[in-house]
């Protein structure tokens, strides 16, 4: 389930937008200030952030600078400020989109999904698989959670890559065996289960990764990035 963080000082906007996006299948958390939102990032690690510009204290433009020090996930500005200069500033600070209120909720949902999908494609092309807070660096065979490295054996790492590349697809024992071993016999199931158990145990020691690999009893495993 993709995670969305909505940041706006208007509680009604947060409620309406949040309920709509939950109905679309997103996990949604809300914050009424930039400071509150930034404090939530290390634990919640959203796949996308929808950020207002005009907020008391730290505004959205300043918040972007701090957000980019923590995560590179897509940030969409959703604001009542319509000036071209504001739009330009928003994009220059690193946002992927600038949407003016009022906005169709269907359009907002679509833009969120497009940017999440595009972000995953771009990171994959650059040798990185990223499912916040999980980051897999394919070129140097390293795995991180919120910047902290997860030490995996070669077999655990290969299994993680196999599952992550098939995000949200149930991978059967036979499919995993063929991808990792080049073939599959019934005796391979035990080895796959042992490596999966070790991998899950290591990942469960990190906040945000507790349920990322789901056991599908009698079939195999499903990665929920």
N, C-alpha and C positions, 0 to 999 in steps of 0.2 A: 504494500500500500504506500503510495507516494505521500510524503509529508509536506504540508504547506504551512508557512508562518505568515500570518496577516498582521501588519503593523499599522495602526491608525489610532489617533486620539479620539475618534468618534465611535463610541460603543455601539451605536445602532448600525453603523456601517460594518463593524466587525461581526455583529450578530447575524445580519442578513447575508453577508458574503460567506461567513463561516458555515452557516446552515446549508446554503446552496452547494458549496463545495463538498461538504460532508455527504450530501445527497448524491454527488458525483463519484463518491468512492474514495475521496481523499481523507487522510488523517490531518486535522487542522488544529493548530494552536494559535492564540491571539495575544497581542501585546499592545498596550496603549501608549507606549513611549519607546523611543529608540533605545534608551538605556535598558529597559526591560527586555526588549527583543535580543539585544546583544548578549545579555546575561543568559538567555535561554539557549543560545546556539550550541555551546559545547555538548550539552546533553541531548537536545532534541534533534539537532542536525537536519534541518529540512532539506527537501529536494528542490524547493523553490521558495522565494520570499517575495511577498507583495507589500510594498513599502509606500507609505504616504510621505509627502514632502513637508507640509506645514504641521509641525508638532511642537508642543512646548518643550523647552530645554534644547536638546540636540535635534536639529532638523534632519530630513532624510538624506540630503547631500552629504552632510558630515557623517551620518551613520554609515553610508556606503563605504567610506574610507576604512572604518573599523571592521565592517562586515568582511571586506576583501582581505583583511589580515587573518581571518578565521576560515573562510570558505570561499570557493569560486562558483558556487551554485548560482543558477539564474536569479536575478533580482529584477522585478518589474515595478516601476513606479506607478502608483494609482493615486492621482491627485487632482485637485480642482484648479491647479495653476496651469494656465493655458499659454503663457508667453513662450515664444519661440526660444528665447534665451534660457528659460527654465528647462525646456525640452532638451536643448543642446547640452546644458550642464548635466542633466540627469544621465544622458548617454555617455558623456565624456567621463563621468565618475565611474562607469563600469556597468550600468544597468543594461539589460538586453532589450528593454521595451519601456515605453512611456505612454501611459493610458490616461486620458482625461475623464474625470467624473462629470456627469453620470455615465456609467458604462454598462452595456448589456452583460448580465451574469453569464450567459452562454458564451459570449465572446471572451470574457475573462477566463473562463474555464478552458476554452479552446487554446487561448494564447499560452496559458500555463503549461498545458500538456505538450504543445508544440515546442516550447523552449526546453522543457525537461527532456524530451526525446532528442532534440538537437544537441543538447549538452552531452548526453550520454554517447551520442554518435561521435562527436568531436573528441571527447576524451578517449574513446576507444581507438580512434585513428592515430592518436598521439602516443599510444602505448600505455594508456592508463584506463583502468576500469574503476569507476567511482560510483559508489552507492552510499552517500553520506550516512553515518560517519566513516564508512569503510572506503579505503583507497588501495587499489592494487596496481603496483608499478610493474608492468610486464617486462620491461627491458632489463631491469636489474633484479627481478624476482623478489620483490619486497612488498609487504602488506602492512598497512597502517590503520589505526582507528583513532580519529581525532588527533593525528600527528604522532601517536605512540606506536612504535613498531610491534607487530605480532610475529613472534618467531615460530615458523612452521617447518616441518620436515618436507622433503621433496614430494613425498606422496600426498601429504596434507595440502600442500600448495597446488599440486596438479589437480586434485579433487576440487578445491575451491575454484580454480579457474574454469574447470569443466562445468560446474554448477552456475557460476556467475555469468558465463557466456550464454547460458540458456535461462536467463533470469525469468522467473515465474512459470517455467515449464517443468512439469514433473519428469525427472530423468530416471528411467528405470535402471535396475542393476545391470541389465544387459547393455543398455545404451552407454552407461558409465564405463563398463568393462571394455566395450569396443573402442571407445574414445581414448581411454587411458592405456589399455593393454594391447589394443589391436585385435582383440577377440574376446570371447566370453565363454566360460564354462561354469557350471553350478558352484564349483569350489571357490570361484572368485568372489562370490557374494560375501563370504565371511571376511575376506581381506578388505573389501570395500566398506563393509559395516564397521570394521575396527578403525580404519582411517577416518571415516565419517564421525565416529564417536570421539576420537581424539581431537579432530578439527573443531567440532561443536563445543567440546569442553574448553578449548583454548579461547574460542570466540566469545563464549558466555562469560568470560572474565572481564569483558569490556562493555561499558555502558553503550547501549544502542545496537548491540550485535546479538543479544540473547536469543532471539527467535528468527534469525536471518536464514538459517538452514532448517527446513521443516522435514521431518520424517513422514513419508507417505507409506503407511504400513503395508507390507507385502509387495510393494512396488519399487520404492527407491527413495529419492529425495527431491526437494524443490527449494530453490534459492529464492528468497523474498527480499530483493533489494529495492 
